[in-house]
Amino acid sequence: MAIAKQYLKTKPICKVTFTVPASEAKKVEVVGDFNNWKPKGAALKKLKNGTFKGALNLPKESTFEFKYLIDGAYVNEIEADRYQWNEYAGSENAVLEL
C-alpha cells in the first residue's frame, strides 16, 4: 500500500493518490473523514496488474482519519502518517496529514 501527496501551487489543495495491491479483491474503496465514511463514490480503480488506484483532492493543512474497505473488510494503510484510536470503531484508524 502507498500514499503519494502532490501539493498544487495554484490552489490550497493536495492531490492524494492511494495505491492498494489487492489482486484477489473484487472491490477496494477509501473511506474517511473526507467523505463521511461513505463508500459510495469512493471506489479505487483496478489496474491490469491487480493494484487498485485512485486520487482525491483534499484541502491543505488538514488531517483526516481513513481506512480502506477491501471487499467489505476495513484495512489500515501501513504507510499512514500516524494512527489514531477511534472509540466508535474500537480500533485505530490511519491518519493522513496534509
C-alpha positions as CSV (number, residue, x, y, z in Angstrom):
1,M,0.0,0.0,0.0
2,A,1.1,3.5,-0.6
3,I,0.1,7.1,-0.5
4,A,1.5,9.9,-2.7
5,K,0.9,13.5,-2.0
6,Q,1.2,16.2,-4.6
7,Y,0.7,19.8,-3.4
8,L,-0.7,22.1,-6.0
9,K,0.9,25.5,-6.3
10,T,-2.1,27.4,-7.6
11,K,-4.8,26.0,-5.2
12,P,-4.9,25.3,-1.5
13,I,-5.3,21.5,-2.1
14,C,-3.2,18.4,-2.2
15,K,-3.8,15.6,-4.7
16,V,-3.6,12.4,-2.7
17,T,-3.1,9.2,-4.7
18,F,-3.9,5.9,-2.9
19,T,-2.4,2.6,-4.3
20,V,-3.5,-0.7,-2.8
21,P,-2.1,-4.0,-4.1
22,A,-5.0,-6.4,-3.7
23,S,-5.1,-8.7,-6.8
24,E,-7.6,-11.1,-5.2
25,A,-10.0,-8.3,-4.2
26,K,-13.1,-7.5,-6.2
27,K,-13.6,-4.0,-4.7
28,V,-11.4,-1.5,-2.8
29,E,-12.7,1.8,-1.5
30,V,-11.1,4.5,0.6
31,V,-13.4,5.9,3.3
32,G,-12.7,8.5,6.0
33,D,-13.5,11.9,7.4
34,F,-13.2,13.4,3.9
35,N,-16.3,11.5,2.7
36,N,-18.2,10.9,6.0
37,W,-17.0,7.2,5.9
38,K,-19.4,6.6,3.0
39,P,-18.1,4.1,0.4
40,K,-20.4,5.5,-2.4
41,G,-18.2,7.2,-5.0
42,A,-15.0,6.1,-3.1
43,A,-14.0,3.1,-5.2
44,L,-10.5,2.8,-6.4
45,K,-9.9,1.6,-10.0
46,K,-8.5,-1.9,-10.5
47,L,-5.5,-1.9,-12.8
48,K,-4.4,-4.8,-15.0
49,N,-1.6,-5.7,-12.6
50,G,-4.2,-6.2,-9.8
51,T,-3.4,-3.0,-8.0
52,F,-6.2,-0.6,-7.1
53,K,-5.5,3.1,-7.5
54,G,-7.3,6.4,-7.2
55,A,-6.8,10.0,-6.2
56,L,-8.6,12.6,-4.2
57,N,-8.2,16.4,-4.0
58,L,-8.1,17.3,-0.3
59,P,-7.6,20.7,1.4
60,K,-4.1,21.5,2.6
61,E,-3.2,21.9,6.2
62,S,-5.9,19.3,7.2
63,T,-5.8,16.0,9.0
64,F,-8.1,13.1,8.1
65,E,-8.7,9.7,9.6
66,F,-9.3,6.9,7.0
67,K,-9.3,3.2,6.1
68,Y,-9.5,1.1,3.1
69,L,-12.6,-1.0,2.6
70,I,-11.4,-4.2,0.8
71,D,-14.3,-6.5,-0.1
72,G,-16.2,-5.2,3.0
73,A,-13.3,-5.5,5.4
74,Y,-11.6,-2.4,6.9
75,V,-7.9,-2.3,6.5
76,N,-5.4,0.4,7.6
77,E,-2.8,2.0,5.4
78,I,0.6,0.7,6.5
79,E,2.4,3.9,5.3
80,A,0.0,6.3,7.2
81,D,1.4,9.4,8.7
82,R,0.3,8.1,12.1
83,Y,-2.6,6.2,13.7
84,Q,-5.4,7.4,15.9
85,W,-7.6,5.4,18.3
86,N,-11.3,5.6,17.4
87,E,-13.6,4.8,20.3
88,Y,-16.6,4.4,18.0
89,A,-14.9,1.8,15.8
90,G,-13.0,0.3,18.7
91,S,-9.8,0.2,16.7
92,E,-7.1,2.5,15.2
93,N,-7.6,4.5,12.1
94,A,-4.9,5.6,9.7
95,V,-4.3,9.3,9.7
96,L,-3.4,11.5,6.7
97,E,-1.7,14.8,7.5
98,L,-1.6,17.3,4.7
